[in-house]
Amino acid sequence: MEQQKQINPSRAIAIVVSNMIGTGVYTSLGLQAAGVHSALALILIWITGGLVALCGALTYGELAARIPRSGGEYIFLSKIYHPAFGFLSGFISMTIGFAAPLAIAAIALGSYMNNIIPVPPMLTAISAILILTVLNSSSFRTGANFNFITTLLNITLILTLCISGFIKGHHDDFELTFTRYDLKQVINPAFAVSLVYVSFAYSGWNSAAYITHQVRNPVKNLPVIFITGTLIVMTLYTLLNFIFLYTVPVEQLSGKVDVAFLAARNIFGEFGGKFIAVLISIGLIASINSLLILGPRVTQAIAEDYSALKFFGKENRNGSPFYATILLTVISLTLIWTSTFEQIMTLIGFTLSIFTITSVGGLFVLRHRMKKNNENFYHTFGYPFIPLFFILVEGCMMVYVFANRPVQSLSGIGITLSGLLVWWLLIKRNRKAEILYKSTE
């Protein structure tokens, strides 16, 4: 691929970071504080969630090195297990897996921007998607460069909030001395429940796998991109939540959704609300942009394997899958107009975890099939314990989600399995095309 259609590792790291940082880190601490009442235990939740994501990133680094092709779980599962299983993952990503979070991020952007400029939230949401679609469908590198700038600005504002919080000082009741009470909070069932929220906040650590073919020297660089991006977000998340707890008592945070606003108000005064609105808005713009970069690459990977979808795999001269990007935009705008994205996210969240866990587990299969023979690429640090730890923790969280949301979980599985019918039709179409081609030779 020409150099102008590829990006360097720093741009790819920015895509990982922007895809991970969303509204979850600014809102979920209050829900955690309702069940966990120790500042130390609450910080430990975010560190634990980061370590789980890091274990996934460490494993995906080797998967991407062994299977260096764009498409993420679609490619991994197709190559490791069976094309049908991979297609189920790709089917969800191609239809609503990226479109639903894109719609949610756009609506959230409209709400936060309304605190800065008096524009109807729906107009802002639709405009943001359309403008960023034009940007990303015209040139891959332009979209990646824009994403890098907005992500850098977002990180700068987060660090500004954290440094200002340190300078302002802590509230009177703040202390981090580890006591028996903190230990009780760690082994409290509410700690495990909070870890589920944190896991969702860390989702996106695997995003570089969707753009493998557009990263320079992917076999060498992708492991660095996965690990560096996840470490940056883990550091930012831990610092942010430390500052929230440093500047606002746990009792005041408990049950609140606007924890970032409470902390910013204590740090900056009345200007705090505007600062947080700007901070989150820039983060959401970067997140929307990253989804418009990543989602079409999964569709493109599927289109390369199934002739009936070949139309969506076409790239323009600047390396952007134009028609796949338009498809994602149309679906996301439809979800905004019909307001069904929240229900869809609840349905598919459980299923997406299945694909991530089985992808990580697939490394054991690959290692068994491909005996190590002077392989000159990254191998998972701490194997087999790192992938096993990821599978164990994520598996436990899936059990919790299924136990508490059985209807939504089963519905998500049902919607995903409907992709088998689509896969069968595509395979049948492919076979007919092959027969027709051979008969004309």
N, C-alpha and C positions, 0 to 999 in steps of 0.2 A: 504494500500500500504506500502511496506517495506520502512524503513527510508532512505536507500541508493538511492531510486528513488524520493525522495522529497528534496526540498531546503528550507532554512530558509528565513525569510522576507528580510534580507539584499540582498540576491542574486536576489530575485524577484523585489525589488526596483531598483536594477541595471539594470534589464531587461527593466523596464518601462523607466528609464532615458535614456538608450542607444537607445531605440526605438524612443524616442522623439527627441533627439538631432541629427540633420542632417545638411545639407548644408544651409538650409533655414535661420537660424539665422545669418550665416556669409555673406549672400548675399542680403537679402530682404530689409535691411534698406535703401539702396541707392534708391530703387524703391519707398519706402515710402517718402523719403526726396524730391523726385521730385514733390510731391503734397502737402506735409505738411512741412512747413519751420520753425517750432518751435521745439527746442530740447526738451522742456518740454512735448509738445504734442506727440512727437515721442516716448519718454519714456513711456508716458501714454498708448500708443497703445499696447506696450508689456505687461504692467501691466494688461490692460483690457483683452487682449487675454489670459493671465494666469488665470485671475479670471473666465473666461468662462470655460476654461479647468478644473479648480478646482471645479466648480459647477458640471461638468460632472463626475469628479472623486468622489465627495461626494455622488452623486446619485448612481453611479455604485457600490460603497461600499455596499449599502443596497441591490441592485439587486444581487450581488454576494453572500451576506450572506443569502438571501432568496432562491437563486437557485445556490447552491455551486457545480457546475459542469463545467469542461473546455469547451471552445467553444465560449465564448464571445457572440456576438449578435446572432449567430446561435441558441444557447441554450435559451437566453432570449426571442427572438421573437417566437421561437417554443413553448415555455411553456406559454407565456403570450397571444399570438394572435392565431397562427395556424402553424402547422408544415411546410406548404407550404411557408409561409412568412419567417420563419426562414431558410428554405432551400435556398431561394433566396440569403440571406446574406451569407450563408455558401458556396453556389455555386461560388459566386464571389471570396470569400477568398480562396477557394480550388484551383481555376484555375489561376486567374491573380491578385487578390487583394493583395497578398503578393509577388508574383513573379515579378510584374512590379516594385514596389519600391526596391526590392532586386537587380534587373538588373540595375536600375538607380544608386543605391548606389555603386554597383561594378564598373560601368563605371566611376563614379565620383572619386572613390578611385584610379583607374588606372591613371586618369588625374593628380591628386594631387601627387601621388607617383612618377610620371614621373619627377616632379620637384626635387625629392630627389635622386632617382636612375634611371639611363638610361635604363628602361625596357619598351617595348611597352605597352601602356595603356590597350589594349585588353587582352594581356597575363596576366597582373596583375589582371584584373577583373575576368577572368575565373579561374585563379589559386586560388584567394581568396575564391571564391565560393566553389571550389572543396575541398580545404583544410579544410575550416570550415564545409563543409558537412560531411567529414570524422570525424571531431572532435565531431560534434553534433549527428551523427548517431551511434557513438560508445557508448556514455555515456551522459545521460542528465545532470548529476551533473558536469561532466568535462566541457561541453559546458557552463553551468551556471557559473562555477568558472572562466573560461576564460573570460566570459562576465563581471564578477565582476571586474577582474583585469584591463581589458581595459577601462571599464567605470570609475574606480577610477583614472587611469592615465589620462584619458581625462578631468575629473573634475579638477585634479591637474594642468594641463596645462592651462585650462580656467582661474582658479584662479591666476595662475602665470602671465598670460596676464593682468588680471584686476589689480592686485597689482602693477605690473610694470608700468601700465598706471597711477595709482594714484601717484606713486613715481616720474615719469617723469614730471607730471604736465599737466595742461590744456592749450589749445591754447588761444590766446589773446581775442578772441570774445566770449568765453564760459561764459554763465550765465544761472541760473535757476530761476530767479525772475518771478513770475507769473504776467502777464500783460493782458490787454484787447486783445492784439494781439494774445497771446497764446490761449485765450478763442475762438477767431474767428477760429483759426486753428483746435481746437477740434470739433467745429460744422461744419467744412468744410466737404463736401461730400468725399473729398480725405481721410479723417480720416477713414470713413466707408470702403472705398476701401482697405486701408492699413490693416484694421482689417481682411480682407479676407486672405491676405498673411500670417498674423501672425497666424491665425487659423490653416493654413496648417502646419506652423512650430511647433505648439503645438500638432499636431496629434500624437497619440500613447499613450496618457494618459490612455487609456482603455486597454492597452495590457496585464495587469496581469490577466484579465478575461479569456484569452485563455489558461492559464496553471493552472487553479484552482485546479485540482486534484493532481498536483505535488508541491503544496505549503503546508507546514505543518500547520495544524489547519486553513484551509482557512476561515471558518466563522469568526474567531477572527482576523486573520492577513490580509485578503485581503483589508478591508477598510483602514487599516494603510498603506498598500503598495500603493494603489491608491493615497491617499492623500499626503503621504510623497514624493513619486516619482514626482508628479506634482508640489509640493511646491519647491523641489530642482531645477527642470528645470525652473520654473518661476523665482526663485532667480537668477539662472545663466544667463538666457536670459536677465533679466532686467539689471544685472551688466554688461554683455557684451555690450549691446547696449548703456548703459550709458558711458562706456569707449570709444566706437567708437565715440560718440558725444563729449566726453570730450577731445579727442586727435585730432580730425579732424573736421574742420568747416562744418556746414550743407551744405554750398554751394559746397564744394569739394566732398561731399558724393552724392549729388543729381544726380540720374540717373546712378550711378556706381554700378557694381555688386561685384567688389572686395573690398568691404568696410573693411573687416577684414585685408586684406593685407595693405591697406592704413593706418589703425590704427597701425598695427604691425611695419610698416616701420617708422612711427613717434616715436614709443616707442623704438624699438631695432635697428633702422638703416637698413642697407642692409641685416642683418641677419633676419629681420622681415619676409621676404617672405618664407624662409626655416622653420621658427618657425610655421607659419600658415599652411604650407603644412603638417608638422608633426602633428600638432594639429587636423586638419580636417581629415587626413588619419586615425589616431587612432580612432577618433569618428566614421568614416565610417566603420571601421573594427568591432567595437562594434555594430553598427547598423545592419550590414549584419548578424552578429552572432545572434543578438536578433530576427531578422526576421526568421532565420533558426530554432530558438527555438519555436517561436510562431505559424508560419504558419502551420506546420504539426499537431499541436494540434487541429486546427479547422477541418482539414481533418479527424483526428482520431475521433473526436466527432461525425462527420457525419457518419463515417464508423460503429460506434457502433450502429447506429439507422437503417441503411439500409444494409441488408445482401449482396446485390450485391457489396458493397464497403468494405466488412468486411476485405479484404486483407490489406487495408491501415490502419486499426486500430491496427494491431499487434505491440506490443512492444518487444524490445529485453530484455535481462535479466537486463540491466541497466536503464530501463525505457524510452528508446528512440523509438518513432514510426518510425522505420527504413524505411519502404516503403513509408510512407507519406513524409518523408524528401527527399528521392530520387525523388519523384514526383515533389516536389517544385523546386529542383535543376534542373531537366530536363526542366521544363517550363521556369525558369528564364534564363537558358543558351540559350534556343531557342529564347527567346525574345531579348537577346543580339545579337545573330547571325542575326536575322531578323530586328533588330532596330525598333521594333514597340511599345516599352514600353511607350514612351512619349505620343503617341496618346492614348494608352489604359488608362494611368493615367488620362488624361483629360476627357476621357469618363466616367470612374467609380468614379471619385472624387465626383461628385454630388450625385450619387446613394449611396455611402457609408455614406454620411451625412444623408440621409433618414433613414438608419438603426440605426444610432447613436441616432438621435432625437426620433425615435419611441421606442427605448429601454429605453431612459430616461423617455419618456411619459408612458411607461409600468409600471413604479413604481406606478402611480396613480391607474392603473388597479389592480395591486397586492395588494395594500393597501385596495382597495374596496373589493376584494375577501377574503383576509385573515385578518379578524378583529384582531386588536392587543389584544393578550391574554397572558400577561406576557412573551413576546418574549425576550429571553436573547441573543440578538445580536445587532449590530450597526444599528441605524436608522439615516436617512439623516438629517444632521444639517440644520436648516433653512427651513425644508419642510413646505409648498409646494413652497415657493418662490425661493429656490435654483434651483430645476429642471425647474420651469417655466421660470426663467431668462435664463437658458441654452437654452431651446427650443425657446424662443423669439429671442435671438441673433443669434443662429445658423440658425433659420428659415429665418430671414432677410437676412443673408448672402447667403442662398440658393436661395432666390428670386433674389438677385443681380446676382449670377452666372448664373441662368437660363435666366435672361434678357439679359445678355451679351454673353452667350455661349449657345443659345437655341439648336443648332444642336447637339453639343457635349453632352448636358444634356439629350436630348431626345434619342440620340444614346445609352448613358449609361443605360438609363432606358430600352430601347429595348433589349440590350444584357443581362441585368439582368433578364428580364421577360422570356427570352429564357430558363432560368433555370427551369421554370414551366414545360416544356416538359420533361426535365430530371427527375424532381421530380415525374411526373406522371408515367414515365417508371419504376422508382425505386419502387414506390408503387405497380404497377402492378406485378413487379417481386417478391416483398415481399409476395403479396397475393397468387401467384402461388406456392411459396415455402411453405407457410403455409398449403395450400390445399394438396400438395404432402406429407408433413410431417404427416398430420392427416390421410391420406389414407393408410399410411404404419404402423400405430399404431395397 
